[in-house]
Amino acid sequence: MITIKVPTIEPIDHAEAMDLQAQELDQTITMLRSLDENDWTAQTDCPEWDLRRMYLHVLGACEGGASMIENVGQMRAAFSHRKKHGGPLEAALSDVQIRKREDLSPTQIVAKLETTAPKTVRGRKRTPSLVRNHAKMSIDGPVHETWTMGYLIDTIYLRDLWMHRIDTARATGKPMELSQDHDGRIVADVVAEWARRHGRPFTLELGGPAGGTFSQDPTSPESEHITLDAIEFCRILAGRDDKDATGLMTTIVPF
């Protein structure tokens, strides 16, 4: 098996991110079409969300991506919610997205996603490079740092959508379609950011269709060797299953 040296992993640029988001939206909609009525009430790995509420959030994020007016309205409402109730901005934004769409049925959610998805990608694709590279926002959970708008638009929105497809598969028992070209690219990008965040030597063996073997200074006597399924690796870093995480696996990567 070929070992990928982490510094050689090319960052996902804006154009590739938009292609990956379009593909991920297509796969998400395909999976949602396969669900029955009971599936939509299944509890997800997000403690406060069943499947329907999780996709109210996803739909809200997509509609915000499709319309600048909607996006600005959501952010204003989220800042107001946080000022009144406290907590991270991310949680406040999700709450705003869900409450506004609370009356939608599963059928309506899927129909709206089908209509909105291409508009979402077009809207995000048109974001000027000046905005992506220089506009910034402060994040207060799960990490406390400042993000460029480009990181939010290109990376976080893709990972969030992808992780919720994983949540859906786990909640319903439905098979998740995985490929090296699509899912493996997302996983490799996560590995590269994880490595940058902790800066330590390692060899990482990730199993499954989206996996691979990755290394960073593997000959160092301090190198940590980790073997996991690729999806489980990402779930741990995203905080989905991190209660027993140790060593480098305690490094948070935002999703």
N, C-alpha and C positions, 0 to 999 in steps of 0.2 A: 504493500500500500504506500502511495506517495504521501510524504509528510509535507504539509504546507507551512512554510515559514511565515509567521504572522505579519512581519513588516512588508511582505510582498502582496498582501491582500489590498486591492485597490478600493478606495472608498466608493460608496454608491453616490454618484453625482445626481444632479437634479433630473436630468433626462431619464436616467435609468430608474430612479425612484418613482417617477411617474409611470413608467412602463410596468414596474413591479406592483404599484398600487392598482393599476387597471386590471392586471392579472389576478391580484388578490381579491378585488371586488367581484370579479367574475366567479372565482372559486367559492367565495362566501355565498353569493346568491344561489349558485348551484346547490350548495349544501343546505341552505335554508329551504329551498323548494322541496327537498326530500323529507322534511320534518312533518310529523303528524301533530295533532292537537295536543296530545300529552307531552310531546317533546318540548313544547314551548313553555311549559310550567316547570321543567327540570331545573333543579338548583345548580348553579354554576360555581366555579372556584372563586368567584367574586362574592363574598358573603351576603351582601344585601341584594343581589340580583338573581332572579330566575332568568331563563333564556330570553323571554320577551323583553324584560326591562334592560337587559344587556344590549339588545339590538335597538331599543329606543335610543340609548346612548350612541351607538354606532351610527344610526340614521341621523341623529342630531349633528354629530361631527361631520358627516358627509354633506348635510345640507349647509352647514357653516362653510365648508370648503367650496361649495358650489355658488355661494352668494356672499359677497362682501357685506351687504346690509345685514344678512342673517348672522354672519360671523361677529360683526361689531355688536349686534344686539345681544348675542349670547355672552360675549365677554363682559359687557356692561352689567348684565344680570348676574353673572358669576361673581364679579367684584362686589356687587351689592350684597349677594347672598353670603359671601365670606365675611364681609364687614359685620353683618348681623349675627351670623351663626358660628364664625370662626372656622378653623380647619384649612386644609390645603386648597389652593385654587383649583387644582385638578378635580377634586371631589365636588367643589362648588359648581364647576362647569358641567360635570356629568349630571348633577342633580337638576340643573336648569334644563339641560337637554331632555331629560326623562320626563320631568313634570309637564313640559310644554306638549309632549306627545303621548301622554299617559292613556288617552282614550283609543289609541290605535290598536287594531286587532293584528294578529300575526300576518294574515293575508294582506292587510293594508301596509304593514311594515315592509314586506317583501316587494310589493308593487311600487312603493315609494323609493326603495333602494334601487330597483331596476331603472326607474326613471332618473334618479339623482346621480347614480354612479358615474356615468360619462361626464356629467356636468361638474362633478366633484374633481375629477382628474383634470378637466380643462381649466377649471378655476384655479387649482393649485399650480398647474403648469404655467399659467400666465403671471404668477407672482414675480415681480421684477427682481433681478439679481441684487439691486441696491437694497431692497427690503429684506430679501433672504439673508444677505451677508452682513447687514449692518443693524437692522432693527433687532432689539433684544428684549427678552422678558425674564423676570425673576421667577424661579421655581422653588416651591417650599414643600415638596414631597413627591416621591419618596427620597429624592436627593434635594439638597439645598444648593442651588447654583444658578448661573445665568445662561440661558440658551439663546442662540440666534434663531430667528424665525425660520431660517433654512433647515436647521436641525429638527425643529418641530414639524415643519411641513413635509420634509423628505424622509426623515428617519422615524420619528415618533409615531406619526399617523400610520405609516406602513406597519411598524411593529405592533401597534395597538390592534389594528385590524387583523393581523396574522395571529396574534395571541388569542384573540376572541374566537377565531376559527378553531384553535386548539381547545379552548374552553368548551366550545359547542360539541366537538367530538367526544370529549371526556364526559360531558353532562348527558349526552344522548346515546353514547355507544356507537355512533355512526363512524364509519371509516373515514380517515382524513387522507385525501390525495396529497402525496408528497413527491417532489422531484428535486434532483440536484440543481437543476438550472434555476428554479424559482425558490423553493424553500431552502435549499442548500446555500444559495447566495445570501439570503437573509440571515441564516445561521452564521455564515462566515463573517458577515459584517458585525454581528453581535460578539463573536469571538474576538475580533480585532479591537472593538471598543473595550471589552472586558480586559484585554491584555494591556491596553493603554491606561486604563484606570488603576490597575494594581501594579503594573510595571515590574512584575516578578518573573523569574524563569519557570517554564512549565512544558510538559508534553500533555496534550489533551486528545484523547481518543473518543470520538463521538460516533455512536452507532446509528443505524437506520438510513433510509434513503436520502435524508438531508444532512447526513453526518460527514465525517472526514477526520483526518489526523492533523493536528496543528502543534506547532512548537515555537517557543521563544527561549533562546539560550538554553537548550535542553541539556548541555553537558555540564552546566553549573552544579556543584554539589548541593545547592539549595533548591534545585529544580523539583517541582511538585508534579507527580504523575496522576492524572485524573482520567477515569474511564466512565462514561455515561452515555445514555441515549441522547441524541441531539435535541429532541423536543424536551426531555426532562431537564437537560442542562439549561435551556432557555427559561423553562418554568421556574427553576430555582432562582436564577438571576433576577427574574421578574417578581419574585416574592410569592409565587404561587405555592411553593413547597419547600420553603427554606428553613424550617424549624430545626432541622438536623444538619444544616450546612456548616462546614468547617473550612479552615484554610482560605484558599483563594476563592472558594465558592461563596464566601460571605460578601464578595464584592457586588454591589448593586449596579445593574445596568438598566436604565429606564426603558420602559415599554409603553 
